[in-house]
Amino acid sequence: MSKIPSIDIPAEFIPRTLPDIAALILAGAISTAYLLKGYAWDKPDPYHHLWFEKPTEKYSKSRALATTSTRNVAEKLEQDAKDAVIFWGSQSGTAETLATRLAKECLARFNLQVLCADLADYDPDTICLIPNTKFAIFIISTYGEGDPSDNTSAFWHWLHQRAQPIPRLDSLRYVAFGLGNSNYRYFNRVIDVVSDALDKAGAQRLMPVDKADDAKGGTEEYFLDWKDSLFDLFRGTLKFTEQDLIYKPSVQVVQDESLSQSDLYLGEQDHHSVANGESPVLSLVVANAHNPCPSSSQGYVHLELDLGTTGNLRYRTGDHLAVYPTNPDNEVELLLRAIGYDEERSTSAILIQPVEEGHNIKIPSPTTLQALFRHYLEICAPVSRESLRQLAAYAPNAQSRKLLLSLADDKDAYTAFISSNHVNLGRILSITAPGLVWNLLPISYLAESLPVMRPRYYSISSSSAISSHRVAITVGVVSSKLTGNHSVTIPGITSSYLQKINHGLKSPATSGPRNANESKGYRIYASIRQSAFKLPMLSSIPLIMIAAGTGIAPFRAFSLERARLHSVGQPVGRMLLFFGCRTQLDFLYKDELFHTAVSLGDALEIVTAFSRETDSPKLYVQNRVAERQSQVCQMLEDRANVYICGRVSMAKEVGKVLEDAMKARKGWDDVETKRWVENTKRGKKWLEDVWG
């Protein structure tokens, strides 16, 4: 054993008198007390912040805490005495909206207590704990190339990426409804995979899986037909007793005159409602806006937003910008006038609160009626047949009630009506009861039945390597004509909103947006959404870029970024850009793109396709790709990355050309071709950023 060394303390440091000893003890006590500050004494009051908290912060936090009580869905069902759970997986918000509607109607029609559950809020393993006395409904969307929504990813991983199969689900009873678009290759793939996995694990499917097809513009009607079948199951096999349909609000809207304007949400977004993979929503200054193609008969807007220098909002080339629009003033005024609130629309503060504790509300509160209809609810969305039937209960007279019910009960009459009339909520109230006020219509009904305003996503057209503090998007101003009345044009909400900003910047007399920062210029609420649509790490990798219309946006950014790399001596791989539009007059960023091509030397080649050029045959990008298939295939063999951006119909045609070209060049059969496509996409060598 080693000897412990002794320590010699000088005699002058040894306390010998009572005052010395007392001083030493006091010094030790003070030191100990200082070290224990915040632990044994002077602990911070966890509720001290409430003395200084704004009402907006309090309501936001209560909504955030509502979803964090437990991640065990079976436990949650027991805690809240629920009879069933509706799981939703949603990318754009449609599946979530349908799930919420269904939960409310299950309660109203059959007195079923239903938990409406975000798939991301519960651990997938706990699904196998749901007892057979309850049941589950899955409403899940498919987007992109057969991909699950962001909030479905953990559940998707649980179904697939496991060393062992998923646990047995013998006690689980379920039904399933999928949302998809048949223009995509893997139509409704997610719900097919989910139902197949549940069946193999022993779950009992109570009725056939049904699917909506958005390509045919009928998601709502598909949902209504499926819901009728579901309710037949409730009445028949499950023996649930149906009751008279009576509206039972899940939210209450109350006035609170104690709140000042500074306490209210007047356009700001609640950060707790931001989707996964998105930055916080901030109010951004519009630094620049102009038409990048003034010769075109179609309107376009190139919009640049200042991200500031604080680093609170960052993007990478290829990401998306989520823009929160505002509803047109005339539509807001029309609705407020129809329900009799046109006088107090902006003066009365309202609180939107859940009737049932723990219910998550997506609308920022407190706010005003004017802000509610301008910023937070989709008041311009078409009114469904189901909504017409519900509105009939609040009609101001018998004549308007009869008209609403006749449209709700007759699908053909409803289709003919909406094909000839611009129908949103404010307009349907005015059309069916002209000159009358719908004073029986509860604000709570509007707050929970109208869809929450969702952001619109745009491919970023600037390079973060060149413009890190300013982000740009390219917007095509869209509008649609009624199929039964071509004299009526319905403007796109977001593109018209951004075009108005563009016009306003050119006209000093035009007032800016209505928010607290009005004096600083135009601002919009926006956030950054991460995307996998990225340039390869090595700048020497060749690129094949294929776009139509505003799909040119990310390729403008790609080209500018590679031009910058080239200017500082970095090796740049060959780039082949196919771009399609109607005529030369619609060629977005034409001069800039060709200037970039010159700066890159032989590295960038631009191939155009014009579908409406006078005295020329119609040519689309897929035709140009087919013409250059030998060059394209050679680049693919040289490990080029393929990028496609634009409408899904275009991407589908281009994809077929690429597959056929490689199949012929390699002598592959269908199986080998499919394997090559899947491996190329899985390896992030074939990327698509498509819509519609």
Secondary structure, DSSP 8 states (H G I E B T S, - for coil): ----------GGGS--SHHHHHHHHHHHHHHHHHHTBTTTBS---TTGGGGT--HHHHHHHHHHHTT-S-S-HHHHHHHTT-SEEEEEE-SSSHHHHHHHHHHHHHHHHH---EEEEEGGGS-GGGGGG--TTSEEEEEEEEETTTEE-GGGHHHHHHHHS-SS-----TT-EEEEEEEE-TTSSSTTHHHHHHHHHHHHTT-EE-S--EEEEGGGT-HHHHHHHHHHHHHHHHHTTT-----------SEEEEE-TT--GGGS-SS---GGG--TTB---EEEEEEEEE-S-TTSSS-EEEEEEE--SSSSS---TT-EEEEE----HHHHHHHHHHTT-SSSTTTSEEEEEESSTT----S-SSEEHHHIIIIIB-TTS---HHHHHHHGGG-SSHHHHHHHHHHHH-HHHHHHHHHHS---HHHHHHHHSTT---TTS-HHHHHHHS-B---EEEEB-S-TTT-TTEEEEEEE--EEEETTEEEEEEE-HHHHHHHHHHHHHH-TTS---SSTTGGG--EEEEEEE--S----SSTTS-EEEEEEGGGGHHHHHHHHHHHHHHHTT-----EEEEEEESSGGG-TTHHHHHHHHHHTTTSEEEEEEESS-TTS----HHHHHHHTHHHHHHHHHTT-EEEEEEEHHHHHHHHHHHHHHHHHHHT--HHHHHHHHHHHHHTTSEEEEEE-
